[in-house]
Amino acid sequence: MTDSNGGGEKKGIFSKFLDGVERVGNKLPHPFMLFVYLALGVIGLSWFISLFNISFEHPGTGETEQIQSMLSADGIEYILSSMLDNFTGFAPLGLVLVMMFGIGLAQKVGLIETFMKKTILNAPKSLITYAIIATGIMGNLASDAAFVIVPPLAAMVFYAIGRHPLAGIAAGFAGVGAGFTANVIITGTDALLAGISTEAARTINAEALITPVDNWYFMLFSVLMLMFVGAWITEKIIEPRLGKYDPSLGEDDVVGQKIEEITPEKNRGLRNAGIAGLIYTILVSLLIVPGDAILRGEGGTIVPSPFLTHIVPIILFFFIVVAIAYGLTVKIIKSTKDIPEFMADSMKDMSGYIVLIFAASQFIAYFEWTNLGAFIAVSGAETLTNLNFTGLPVIVGFIILAAVLNLFIFSGSAQWVLMAPIFIPMFMLLDYNPAFVQLAYRIADSSTNIITPLNPYVVMVLAFMKRYDKNAGFGTLITIMLPYSLIFLGIWIAIFIAWTLLGIPIGPGVGMN
């Protein structure tokens, strides 16, 4: 690693800390193997603890339970008989794959990329920073593709209007990375995290259900917070620090390039997609708004209701409708056979996730079957109660812990699979709603995404920066992104506390307890 001047100057304490994070993180196994080792650890630990005949009262059933050894006859039979069911019955698997049918189709036909470019290129100069950050946040619909599209586009736009291109990269990266779980529309990330949380919560309550909309109100407000605070950081902290840009530091093909305009055909595609989306929204509204509408609950309620329970297929059809409208207009979709082919192509991008889920689902199932999860939850809750460390302080402590751990485990879903089986049951015993705990995790995970050296897109963003400034190094990137990370985390925690004290729902009918 080099410092911001590309030389061999002595590194500061924080730079050394980040180097240490990178070294430790690089020694961690692939997430798939990490869950394999954890599953083996559960097997060994369950056998060891079972030797002491430790018992406890299960909070869900009220019955006295013991730690079950997976090296017993019953345990070995469970390993063999449950393997397929653990995988196919894992709640996040179906939710995410179904969501990706629609979102993946919209991505493959080019709708999401065109929408992001249109938003940034059409923004007035005075609002360009806000537009870039908002586009980065909304870009998480395209999953990791937003990391590739938004930062370099933001640099080009900043340079074209006479602003420092590195500030544009910083704003774009902050929007995509820190805003990865915030959005206006329910996304695959909402479905994925909700599924993992549901699996963990059912250790305590077999009827527990966390839906993809349970954090929606808070994350919707977070879009505005990130947009305004991110723009303020860019314009008041980052740009003054960078100073005036020197084009001689950039590569000739970069500083001389011109931004490609969106073609009239793609503009028509966006218009038609918008019209199709509006018509679909109106039709769905007719099934929700009337007092006796089909998608309302008993007695005409919205919370709970079939609409919220089955929000995933409703969103799936929305993306399919707008993607087909766009694809037909720009002639990317030429026949009906193209639709399933694009969907199948989007599933190729999910292959790594599917393999990861196979190992993760076994780990969670073993953790539950052995009663280790319930035992740790009961013991942890009792310890926190005895220490009188409850209420909002313990949740804030959890946020900080998750933010630090995120420096070592970049994958948000992998980290949540590790943390949810321990912390959700434990906090449920302290009367916290699992969706509330999930929200606390999302705040932590999003805040440090942009400074962890283990983020694979950090290297790519650094490459973008070096094209505009040959002297830029890892130190440059971290010093630019650190204000976003720390300020976002601090303000997010403050809003989280205020939101809770005011008793505002974090999602439809969902609060702290």
Contacts in CASP RR format, 6 or more apart in sequence:
PFRMAT RR
TARGET T0000
AUTHOR 0000-0000-0000
METHOD contacts of the structure
MODEL  1
MTDSNGGGEKKGIFSKFLDGVERVGNKLPHPFMLFVYLALGVIGLSWFIS
LFNISFEHPGTGETEQIQSMLSADGIEYILSSMLDNFTGFAPLGLVLVMM
FGIGLAQKVGLIETFMKKTILNAPKSLITYAIIATGIMGNLASDAAFVIV
PPLAAMVFYAIGRHPLAGIAAGFAGVGAGFTANVIITGTDALLAGISTEA
ARTINAEALITPVDNWYFMLFSVLMLMFVGAWITEKIIEPRLGKYDPSLG
EDDVVGQKIEEITPEKNRGLRNAGIAGLIYTILVSLLIVPGDAILRGEGG
TIVPSPFLTHIVPIILFFFIVVAIAYGLTVKIIKSTKDIPEFMADSMKDM
SGYIVLIFAASQFIAYFEWTNLGAFIAVSGAETLTNLNFTGLPVIVGFII
LAAVLNLFIFSGSAQWVLMAPIFIPMFMLLDYNPAFVQLAYRIADSSTNI
ITPLNPYVVMVLAFMKRYDKNAGFGTLITIMLPYSLIFLGIWIAIFIAWT
LLGIPIGPGVGMN
1 15 0 8 1.000
1 19 0 8 1.000
1 22 0 8 1.000
1 473 0 8 1.000
1 474 0 8 1.000
1 475 0 8 1.000
2 8 0 8 1.000
2 473 0 8 1.000
2 474 0 8 1.000
2 475 0 8 1.000
3 9 0 8 1.000
3 11 0 8 1.000
3 15 0 8 1.000
3 473 0 8 1.000
3 474 0 8 1.000
3 475 0 8 1.000
3 476 0 8 1.000
4 471 0 8 1.000
4 472 0 8 1.000
4 473 0 8 1.000
4 475 0 8 1.000
4 476 0 8 1.000
4 479 0 8 1.000
5 471 0 8 1.000
6 471 0 8 1.000
6 473 0 8 1.000
11 19 0 8 1.000
14 478 0 8 1.000
14 482 0 8 1.000
15 475 0 8 1.000
15 478 0 8 1.000
18 451 0 8 1.000
18 453 0 8 1.000
18 474 0 8 1.000
18 478 0 8 1.000
19 453 0 8 1.000
21 407 0 8 1.000
21 408 0 8 1.000
21 452 0 8 1.000
21 453 0 8 1.000
21 454 0 8 1.000
22 453 0 8 1.000
22 454 0 8 1.000
24 408 0 8 1.000
25 408 0 8 1.000
25 453 0 8 1.000
25 454 0 8 1.000
26 454 0 8 1.000
28 34 0 8 1.000
28 408 0 8 1.000
28 409 0 8 1.000
29 37 0 8 1.000
31 356 0 8 1.000
31 409 0 8 1.000
31 411 0 8 1.000
31 414 0 8 1.000
32 355 0 8 1.000
32 356 0 8 1.000
32 358 0 8 1.000
32 359 0 8 1.000
33 359 0 8 1.000
34 414 0 8 1.000
35 356 0 8 1.000
35 359 0 8 1.000
35 360 0 8 1.000
35 362 0 8 1.000
35 363 0 8 1.000
35 414 0 8 1.000
35 417 0 8 1.000
36 359 0 8 1.000
38 363 0 8 1.000
38 418 0 8 1.000
39 359 0 8 1.000
39 362 0 8 1.000
39 363 0 8 1.000
39 366 0 8 1.000
42 70 0 8 1.000
42 363 0 8 1.000
42 366 0 8 1.000
42 367 0 8 1.000
42 370 0 8 1.000
42 372 0 8 1.000
43 70 0 8 1.000
43 71 0 8 1.000
43 79 0 8 1.000
43 366 0 8 1.000
44 70 0 8 1.000
44 71 0 8 1.000
45 370 0 8 1.000
45 372 0 8 1.000
46 67 0 8 1.000
46 68 0 8 1.000
46 69 0 8 1.000
46 70 0 8 1.000
46 71 0 8 1.000
46 366 0 8 1.000
46 370 0 8 1.000
46 372 0 8 1.000
47 69 0 8 1.000
47 70 0 8 1.000
47 71 0 8 1.000
47 72 0 8 1.000
49 67 0 8 1.000
49 372 0 8 1.000
49 375 0 8 1.000
50 66 0 8 1.000
50 67 0 8 1.000
50 68 0 8 1.000
50 69 0 8 1.000
50 72 0 8 1.000
53 66 0 8 1.000
54 66 0 8 1.000
54 67 0 8 1.000
54 375 0 8 1.000
55 64 0 8 1.000
55 65 0 8 1.000
55 66 0 8 1.000
56 64 0 8 1.000
56 65 0 8 1.000
56 374 0 8 1.000
56 375 0 8 1.000
56 378 0 8 1.000
56 379 0 8 1.000
57 63 0 8 1.000
57 64 0 8 1.000
57 65 0 8 1.000
57 378 0 8 1.000
58 64 0 8 1.000
58 65 0 8 1.000
58 371 0 8 1.000
58 374 0 8 1.000
58 378 0 8 1.000
59 204 0 8 1.000
59 374 0 8 1.000
59 377 0 8 1.000
59 378 0 8 1.000
59 428 0 8 1.000
59 429 0 8 1.000
60 204 0 8 1.000
60 205 0 8 1.000
60 206 0 8 1.000
65 371 0 8 1.000
65 374 0 8 1.000
65 375 0 8 1.000
66 371 0 8 1.000
67 370 0 8 1.000
67 371 0 8 1.000
67 372 0 8 1.000
67 375 0 8 1.000
68 74 0 8 1.000
68 75 0 8 1.000
68 369 0 8 1.000
68 370 0 8 1.000
68 371 0 8 1.000
69 75 0 8 1.000
69 370 0 8 1.000
70 76 0 8 1.000
70 78 0 8 1.000
70 79 0 8 1.000
70 366 0 8 1.000
70 369 0 8 1.000
70 370 0 8 1.000
75 369 0 8 1.000
78 369 0 8 1.000
79 366 0 8 1.000
82 365 0 8 1.000
82 369 0 8 1.000
83 362 0 8 1.000
86 361 0 8 1.000
86 362 0 8 1.000
86 364 0 8 1.000
86 365 0 8 1.000
87 93 0 8 1.000
87 357 0 8 1.000
87 358 0 8 1.000
87 361 0 8 1.000
87 362 0 8 1.000
89 361 0 8 1.000
90 199 0 8 1.000
90 357 0 8 1.000
90 360 0 8 1.000
90 361 0 8 1.000
90 364 0 8 1.000
91 194 0 8 1.000
91 195 0 8 1.000
91 196 0 8 1.000
91 198 0 8 1.000
91 199 0 8 1.000
92 191 0 8 1.000
92 192 0 8 1.000
92 193 0 8 1.000
92 194 0 8 1.000
92 195 0 8 1.000
92 196 0 8 1.000
92 199 0 8 1.000
92 357 0 8 1.000
92 413 0 8 1.000
93 354 0 8 1.000
93 357 0 8 1.000
93 361 0 8 1.000
95 188 0 8 1.000
95 191 0 8 1.000
95 192 0 8 1.000
95 194 0 8 1.000
95 195 0 8 1.000
95 212 0 8 1.000
95 312 0 8 1.000
96 188 0 8 1.000
96 191 0 8 1.000
96 192 0 8 1.000
96 350 0 8 1.000
96 353 0 8 1.000
97 347 0 8 1.000
97 350 0 8 1.000
97 354 0 8 1.000
98 191 0 8 1.000
98 312 0 8 1.000
98 313 0 8 1.000
98 316 0 8 1.000
99 187 0 8 1.000
99 188 0 8 1.000
99 191 0 8 1.000
99 312 0 8 1.000
99 315 0 8 1.000
99 316 0 8 1.000
100 188 0 8 1.000
100 346 0 8 1.000
100 347 0 8 1.000
100 349 0 8 1.000
100 350 0 8 1.000
101 316 0 8 1.000
101 320 0 8 1.000
101 343 0 8 1.000
101 346 0 8 1.000
101 347 0 8 1.000
102 316 0 8 1.000
102 319 0 8 1.000
102 320 0 8 1.000
102 323 0 8 1.000
102 343 0 8 1.000
102 346 0 8 1.000
103 112 0 8 1.000
103 141 0 8 1.000
103 142 0 8 1.000
103 143 0 8 1.000
103 187 0 8 1.000
103 188 0 8 1.000
103 319 0 8 1.000
103 346 0 8 1.000
104 319 0 8 1.000
104 323 0 8 1.000
104 342 0 8 1.000
104 343 0 8 1.000
104 346 0 8 1.000
104 349 0 8 1.000
105 319 0 8 1.000
105 320 0 8 1.000
105 323 0 8 1.000
105 324 0 8 1.000
105 339 0 8 1.000
105 342 0 8 1.000
105 343 0 8 1.000
105 346 0 8 1.000
106 112 0 8 1.000
106 141 0 8 1.000
106 319 0 8 1.000
106 322 0 8 1.000
106 323 0 8 1.000
106 326 0 8 1.000
107 113 0 8 1.000
107 141 0 8 1.000
107 142 0 8 1.000
107 143 0 8 1.000
107 145 0 8 1.000
107 346 0 8 1.000
108 342 0 8 1.000
108 343 0 8 1.000
108 345 0 8 1.000
108 346 0 8 1.000
109 323 0 8 1.000
109 326 0 8 1.000
109 327 0 8 1.000
109 330 0 8 1.000
109 332 0 8 1.000
109 333 0 8 1.000
109 342 0 8 1.000
110 326 0 8 1.000
110 327 0 8 1.000
110 330 0 8 1.000
110 332 0 8 1.000
111 269 0 8 1.000
111 270 0 8 1.000
111 273 0 8 1.000
111 322 0 8 1.000
111 323 0 8 1.000
111 326 0 8 1.000
111 327 0 8 1.000
112 139 0 8 1.000
112 141 0 8 1.000
112 142 0 8 1.000
112 145 0 8 1.000
113 142 0 8 1.000
113 145 0 8 1.000
113 149 0 8 1.000
114 262 0 8 1.000
114 266 0 8 1.000
114 269 0 8 1.000
114 270 0 8 1.000
114 326 0 8 1.000
115 138 0 8 1.000
115 270 0 8 1.000
116 135 0 8 1.000
116 136 0 8 1.000
116 138 0 8 1.000
116 139 0 8 1.000
116 142 0 8 1.000
116 146 0 8 1.000
116 149 0 8 1.000
116 150 0 8 1.000
116 153 0 8 1.000
117 149 0 8 1.000
117 153 0 8 1.000
117 262 0 8 1.000
118 262 0 8 1.000
118 267 0 8 1.000
118 270 0 8 1.000
119 131 0 8 1.000
119 134 0 8 1.000
119 135 0 8 1.000
119 138 0 8 1.000
120 128 0 8 1.000
120 131 0 8 1.000
120 132 0 8 1.000
120 135 0 8 1.000
120 150 0 8 1.000
120 153 0 8 1.000
120 154 0 8 1.000
120 157 0 8 1.000
121 157 0 8 1.000
121 259 0 8 1.000
121 261 0 8 1.000
121 262 0 8 1.000
123 130 0 8 1.000
123 131 0 8 1.000
123 132 0 8 1.000
125 161 0 8 1.000
128 157 0 8 1.000
128 158 0 8 1.000
128 161 0 8 1.000
129 168 0 8 1.000
129 171 0 8 1.000
129 230 0 8 1.000
129 231 0 8 1.000
129 234 0 8 1.000
129 235 0 8 1.000
130 227 0 8 1.000
130 228 0 8 1.000
130 231 0 8 1.000
132 150 0 8 1.000
132 154 0 8 1.000
132 157 0 8 1.000
132 168 0 8 1.000
132 171 0 8 1.000
132 172 0 8 1.000
132 175 0 8 1.000
133 171 0 8 1.000
133 172 0 8 1.000
133 174 0 8 1.000
133 175 0 8 1.000
133 226 0 8 1.000
133 227 0 8 1.000
133 230 0 8 1.000
133 231 0 8 1.000
133 234 0 8 1.000
134 175 0 8 1.000
134 223 0 8 1.000
134 227 0 8 1.000
135 150 0 8 1.000
135 172 0 8 1.000
136 146 0 8 1.000
136 150 0 8 1.000
136 172 0 8 1.000
136 175 0 8 1.000
136 176 0 8 1.000
136 177 0 8 1.000
136 179 0 8 1.000
137 175 0 8 1.000
137 176 0 8 1.000
137 179 0 8 1.000
137 182 0 8 1.000
137 183 0 8 1.000
137 223 0 8 1.000
137 226 0 8 1.000
137 227 0 8 1.000
138 183 0 8 1.000
138 184 0 8 1.000
138 185 0 8 1.000
138 223 0 8 1.000
139 145 0 8 1.000
139 146 0 8 1.000
139 149 0 8 1.000
139 150 0 8 1.000
139 176 0 8 1.000
140 146 0 8 1.000
140 176 0 8 1.000
140 179 0 8 1.000
140 180 0 8 1.000
140 181 0 8 1.000
140 182 0 8 1.000
140 183 0 8 1.000
140 187 0 8 1.000
140 189 0 8 1.000
141 183 0 8 1.000
141 185 0 8 1.000
141 187 0 8 1.000
142 149 0 8 1.000
143 349 0 8 1.000
144 457 0 8 1.000
146 176 0 8 1.000
147 173 0 8 1.000
147 176 0 8 1.000
147 177 0 8 1.000
147 457 0 8 1.000
147 460 0 8 1.000
147 461 0 8 1.000
148 457 0 8 1.000
148 460 0 8 1.000
150 172 0 8 1.000
150 173 0 8 1.000
150 175 0 8 1.000
150 176 0 8 1.000
151 168 0 8 1.000
151 169 0 8 1.000
151 172 0 8 1.000
151 173 0 8 1.000
151 176 0 8 1.000
151 461 0 8 1.000
151 464 0 8 1.000
152 169 0 8 1.000
152 464 0 8 1.000
153 259 0 8 1.000
154 168 0 8 1.000
154 169 0 8 1.000
154 171 0 8 1.000
154 172 0 8 1.000
155 165 0 8 1.000
155 166 0 8 1.000
155 168 0 8 1.000
155 169 0 8 1.000
155 464 0 8 1.000
155 468 0 8 1.000
156 165 0 8 1.000
156 257 0 8 1.000
156 259 0 8 1.000
157 168 0 8 1.000
157 259 0 8 1.000
158 164 0 8 1.000
158 165 0 8 1.000
158 167 0 8 1.000
158 168 0 8 1.000
159 165 0 8 1.000
159 245 0 8 1.000
159 255 0 8 1.000
159 468 0 8 1.000
160 258 0 8 1.000
160 259 0 8 1.000
162 245 0 8 1.000
163 239 0 8 1.000
163 245 0 8 1.000
164 239 0 8 1.000
164 242 0 8 1.000
164 243 0 8 1.000
164 244 0 8 1.000
164 245 0 8 1.000
165 245 0 8 1.000
165 468 0 8 1.000
166 242 0 8 1.000
166 245 0 8 1.000
166 465 0 8 1.000
166 468 0 8 1.000
166 469 0 8 1.000
166 472 0 8 1.000
166 476 0 8 1.000
166 480 0 8 1.000
167 234 0 8 1.000
167 238 0 8 1.000
167 239 0 8 1.000
167 242 0 8 1.000
167 480 0 8 1.000
168 234 0 8 1.000
169 461 0 8 1.000
169 464 0 8 1.000
169 465 0 8 1.000
169 468 0 8 1.000
170 234 0 8 1.000
170 238 0 8 1.000
170 480 0 8 1.000
170 481 0 8 1.000
170 484 0 8 1.000
171 230 0 8 1.000
171 231 0 8 1.000
171 234 0 8 1.000
171 238 0 8 1.000
173 450 0 8 1.000
173 457 0 8 1.000
173 461 0 8 1.000
173 481 0 8 1.000
174 226 0 8 1.000
174 230 0 8 1.000
174 233 0 8 1.000
174 234 0 8 1.000
174 450 0 8 1.000
174 481 0 8 1.000
174 484 0 8 1.000
174 488 0 8 1.000
175 226 0 8 1.000
175 230 0 8 1.000
177 446 0 8 1.000
177 449 0 8 1.000
177 450 0 8 1.000
178 226 0 8 1.000
178 446 0 8 1.000
178 447 0 8 1.000
178 449 0 8 1.000
178 450 0 8 1.000
178 484 0 8 1.000
178 485 0 8 1.000
178 488 0 8 1.000
179 222 0 8 1.000
179 223 0 8 1.000
179 226 0 8 1.000
179 446 0 8 1.000
179 449 0 8 1.000
180 189 0 8 1.000
180 445 0 8 1.000
180 446 0 8 1.000
180 449 0 8 1.000
181 189 0 8 1.000
181 190 0 8 1.000
181 193 0 8 1.000
181 219 0 8 1.000
181 442 0 8 1.000
181 445 0 8 1.000
181 446 0 8 1.000
182 219 0 8 1.000
182 220 0 8 1.000
182 222 0 8 1.000
182 223 0 8 1.000
182 226 0 8 1.000
182 446 0 8 1.000
183 189 0 8 1.000
183 190 0 8 1.000
183 219 0 8 1.000
183 220 0 8 1.000
183 223 0 8 1.000
184 220 0 8 1.000
184 223 0 8 1.000
185 315 0 8 1.000
186 212 0 8 1.000
186 213 0 8 1.000
186 216 0 8 1.000
186 311 0 8 1.000
186 312 0 8 1.000
186 315 0 8 1.000
188 212 0 8 1.000
190 212 0 8 1.000
190 213 0 8 1.000
190 215 0 8 1.000
190 216 0 8 1.000
190 219 0 8 1.000
191 212 0 8 1.000
191 312 0 8 1.000
192 413 0 8 1.000
193 413 0 8 1.000
193 416 0 8 1.000
193 438 0 8 1.000
193 441 0 8 1.000
193 442 0 8 1.000
194 210 0 8 1.000
194 211 0 8 1.000
194 212 0 8 1.000
194 214 0 8 1.000
194 435 0 8 1.000
194 438 0 8 1.000
195 210 0 8 1.000
196 413 0 8 1.000
196 416 0 8 1.000
196 417 0 8 1.000
196 420 0 8 1.000
197 210 0 8 1.000
197 416 0 8 1.000
197 420 0 8 1.000
197 424 0 8 1.000
197 434 0 8 1.000
197 435 0 8 1.000
197 437 0 8 1.000
197 438 0 8 1.000
198 208 0 8 1.000
198 209 0 8 1.000
198 210 0 8 1.000
198 434 0 8 1.000
199 364 0 8 1.000
199 420 0 8 1.000
199 421 0 8 1.000
200 364 0 8 1.000
200 420 0 8 1.000
200 421 0 8 1.000
200 424 0 8 1.000
200 425 0 8 1.000
200 434 0 8 1.000
201 208 0 8 1.000
201 210 0 8 1.000
201 424 0 8 1.000
201 425 0 8 1.000
201 428 0 8 1.000
201 434 0 8 1.000
202 208 0 8 1.000
202 368 0 8 1.000
203 368 0 8 1.000
203 373 0 8 1.000
203 374 0 8 1.000
203 377 0 8 1.000
203 421 0 8 1.000
203 424 0 8 1.000
203 425 0 8 1.000
204 374 0 8 1.000
204 377 0 8 1.000
204 425 0 8 1.000
204 428 0 8 1.000
204 429 0 8 1.000
205 428 0 8 1.000
208 434 0 8 1.000
209 309 0 8 1.000
210 434 0 8 1.000
210 435 0 8 1.000
210 438 0 8 1.000
211 308 0 8 1.000
211 309 0 8 1.000
211 311 0 8 1.000
212 311 0 8 1.000
212 312 0 8 1.000
213 308 0 8 1.000
213 311 0 8 1.000
213 507 0 8 1.000
213 508 0 8 1.000
214 435 0 8 1.000
214 438 0 8 1.000
214 506 0 8 1.000
214 507 0 8 1.000
214 508 0 8 1.000
214 510 0 8 1.000
215 435 0 8 1.000
215 438 0 8 1.000
215 439 0 8 1.000
215 442 0 8 1.000
215 506 0 8 1.000
215 507 0 8 1.000
215 510 0 8 1.000
216 507 0 8 1.000
216 508 0 8 1.000
217 504 0 8 1.000
217 505 0 8 1.000
217 506 0 8 1.000
217 507 0 8 1.000
217 508 0 8 1.000
218 439 0 8 1.000
218 496 0 8 1.000
218 499 0 8 1.000
218 506 0 8 1.000
218 507 0 8 1.000
219 439 0 8 1.000
219 442 0 8 1.000
221 495 0 8 1.000
222 492 0 8 1.000
222 495 0 8 1.000
225 491 0 8 1.000
225 492 0 8 1.000
225 495 0 8 1.000
226 488 0 8 1.000
229 487 0 8 1.000
229 488 0 8 1.000
229 491 0 8 1.000
230 484 0 8 1.000
230 487 0 8 1.000
230 488 0 8 1.000
233 483 0 8 1.000
233 484 0 8 1.000
233 487 0 8 1.000
237 483 0 8 1.000
238 480 0 8 1.000
238 483 0 8 1.000
241 480 0 8 1.000
242 480 0 8 1.000
245 468 0 8 1.000
247 255 0 8 1.000
249 468 0 8 1.000
249 469 0 8 1.000
249 470 0 8 1.000
249 471 0 8 1.000
250 467 0 8 1.000
250 468 0 8 1.000
250 469 0 8 1.000
250 470 0 8 1.000
251 467 0 8 1.000
251 468 0 8 1.000
251 470 0 8 1.000
254 467 0 8 1.000
254 468 0 8 1.000
255 468 0 8 1.000
265 329 0 8 1.000
265 330 0 8 1.000
265 331 0 8 1.000
266 330 0 8 1.000
268 329 0 8 1.000
268 330 0 8 1.000
269 325 0 8 1.000
269 326 0 8 1.000
269 327 0 8 1.000
269 329 0 8 1.000
269 330 0 8 1.000
270 326 0 8 1.000
272 325 0 8 1.000
272 326 0 8 1.000
272 328 0 8 1.000
272 329 0 8 1.000
273 322 0 8 1.000
273 323 0 8 1.000
273 325 0 8 1.000
273 326 0 8 1.000
273 329 0 8 1.000
274 322 0 8 1.000
274 325 0 8 1.000
275 325 0 8 1.000
276 321 0 8 1.000
276 322 0 8 1.000
276 324 0 8 1.000
276 325 0 8 1.000
277 318 0 8 1.000
277 321 0 8 1.000
277 322 0 8 1.000
277 325 0 8 1.000
280 317 0 8 1.000
280 318 0 8 1.000
280 321 0 8 1.000
280 322 0 8 1.000
281 318 0 8 1.000
284 295 0 8 1.000
284 314 0 8 1.000
284 318 0 8 1.000
286 293 0 8 1.000
287 293 0 8 1.000
287 294 0 8 1.000
287 295 0 8 1.000
287 307 0 8 1.000
288 295 0 8 1.000
288 296 0 8 1.000
288 302 0 8 1.000
288 305 0 8 1.000
288 307 0 8 1.000
291 300 0 8 1.000
292 300 0 8 1.000
293 300 0 8 1.000
294 306 0 8 1.000
295 305 0 8 1.000
295 306 0 8 1.000
295 307 0 8 1.000
295 310 0 8 1.000
296 302 0 8 1.000
296 305 0 8 1.000
296 306 0 8 1.000
296 307 0 8 1.000
297 304 0 8 1.000
297 305 0 8 1.000
297 306 0 8 1.000
302 308 0 8 1.000
302 508 0 8 1.000
303 508 0 8 1.000
303 509 0 8 1.000
307 314 0 8 1.000
308 508 0 8 1.000
320 339 0 8 1.000
324 333 0 8 1.000
324 339 0 8 1.000
326 332 0 8 1.000
327 333 0 8 1.000
332 338 0 8 1.000
333 339 0 8 1.000
333 342 0 8 1.000
353 413 0 8 1.000
356 411 0 8 1.000
356 413 0 8 1.000
356 414 0 8 1.000
360 414 0 8 1.000
360 417 0 8 1.000
363 417 0 8 1.000
364 417 0 8 1.000
364 421 0 8 1.000
367 373 0 8 1.000
367 421 0 8 1.000
368 374 0 8 1.000
368 421 0 8 1.000
373 421 0 8 1.000
373 422 0 8 1.000
373 425 0 8 1.000
374 425 0 8 1.000
376 422 0 8 1.000
376 425 0 8 1.000
376 426 0 8 1.000
377 422 0 8 1.000
377 425 0 8 1.000
377 426 0 8 1.000
377 428 0 8 1.000
377 429 0 8 1.000
378 429 0 8 1.000
380 426 0 8 1.000
381 426 0 8 1.000
381 427 0 8 1.000
381 429 0 8 1.000
381 430 0 8 1.000
384 390 0 8 1.000
384 394 0 8 1.000
384 426 0 8 1.000
384 430 0 8 1.000
385 430 0 8 1.000
390 430 0 8 1.000
391 430 0 8 1.000
392 497 0 8 1.000
392 500 0 8 1.000
392 501 0 8 1.000
394 427 0 8 1.000
394 430 0 8 1.000
395 427 0 8 1.000
395 432 0 8 1.000
395 436 0 8 1.000
395 437 0 8 1.000
395 440 0 8 1.000
395 496 0 8 1.000
396 493 0 8 1.000
396 496 0 8 1.000
396 497 0 8 1.000
398 423 0 8 1.000
398 427 0 8 1.000
398 437 0 8 1.000
398 440 0 8 1.000
398 441 0 8 1.000
398 444 0 8 1.000
399 440 0 8 1.000
399 441 0 8 1.000
399 443 0 8 1.000
399 444 0 8 1.000
399 489 0 8 1.000
399 493 0 8 1.000
399 496 0 8 1.000
400 444 0 8 1.000
401 444 0 8 1.000
402 415 0 8 1.000
402 419 0 8 1.000
402 440 0 8 1.000
402 441 0 8 1.000
402 444 0 8 1.000
402 445 0 8 1.000
403 444 0 8 1.000
403 445 0 8 1.000
403 447 0 8 1.000
403 448 0 8 1.000
403 489 0 8 1.000
404 448 0 8 1.000
405 415 0 8 1.000
405 419 0 8 1.000
406 412 0 8 1.000
406 415 0 8 1.000
406 444 0 8 1.000
406 445 0 8 1.000
406 447 0 8 1.000
406 448 0 8 1.000
406 449 0 8 1.000
406 452 0 8 1.000
407 448 0 8 1.000
407 451 0 8 1.000
407 452 0 8 1.000
407 453 0 8 1.000
407 454 0 8 1.000
408 452 0 8 1.000
408 454 0 8 1.000
409 415 0 8 1.000
409 418 0 8 1.000
409 454 0 8 1.000
410 449 0 8 1.000
410 452 0 8 1.000
410 454 0 8 1.000
410 455 0 8 1.000
410 456 0 8 1.000
412 445 0 8 1.000
415 445 0 8 1.000
416 438 0 8 1.000
416 441 0 8 1.000
416 445 0 8 1.000
419 441 0 8 1.000
420 438 0 8 1.000
420 441 0 8 1.000
423 437 0 8 1.000
423 441 0 8 1.000
424 434 0 8 1.000
424 437 0 8 1.000
424 438 0 8 1.000
427 434 0 8 1.000
427 436 0 8 1.000
427 437 0 8 1.000
428 434 0 8 1.000
428 437 0 8 1.000
431 513 0 8 1.000
432 512 0 8 1.000
432 513 0 8 1.000
433 510 0 8 1.000
433 511 0 8 1.000
433 512 0 8 1.000
433 513 0 8 1.000
435 506 0 8 1.000
435 507 0 8 1.000
435 510 0 8 1.000
435 511 0 8 1.000
436 506 0 8 1.000
436 510 0 8 1.000
436 511 0 8 1.000
436 512 0 8 1.000
436 513 0 8 1.000
439 496 0 8 1.000
439 506 0 8 1.000
440 496 0 8 1.000
443 489 0 8 1.000
443 492 0 8 1.000
443 493 0 8 1.000
443 496 0 8 1.000
444 489 0 8 1.000
446 488 0 8 1.000
446 492 0 8 1.000
447 485 0 8 1.000
447 488 0 8 1.000
447 489 0 8 1.000
447 490 0 8 1.000
447 492 0 8 1.000
448 485 0 8 1.000
448 489 0 8 1.000
449 455 0 8 1.000
450 458 0 8 1.000
450 481 0 8 1.000
450 484 0 8 1.000
450 485 0 8 1.000
451 478 0 8 1.000
451 481 0 8 1.000
451 482 0 8 1.000
451 485 0 8 1.000
452 458 0 8 1.000
453 474 0 8 1.000
458 477 0 8 1.000
461 477 0 8 1.000
462 472 0 8 1.000
462 473 0 8 1.000
462 474 0 8 1.000
462 477 0 8 1.000
465 472 0 8 1.000
465 473 0 8 1.000
465 476 0 8 1.000
465 477 0 8 1.000
466 472 0 8 1.000
466 473 0 8 1.000
469 476 0 8 1.000
499 506 0 8 1.000
500 512 0 8 1.000
503 511 0 8 1.000
503 512 0 8 1.000
505 511 0 8 1.000
506 512 0 8 1.000
END
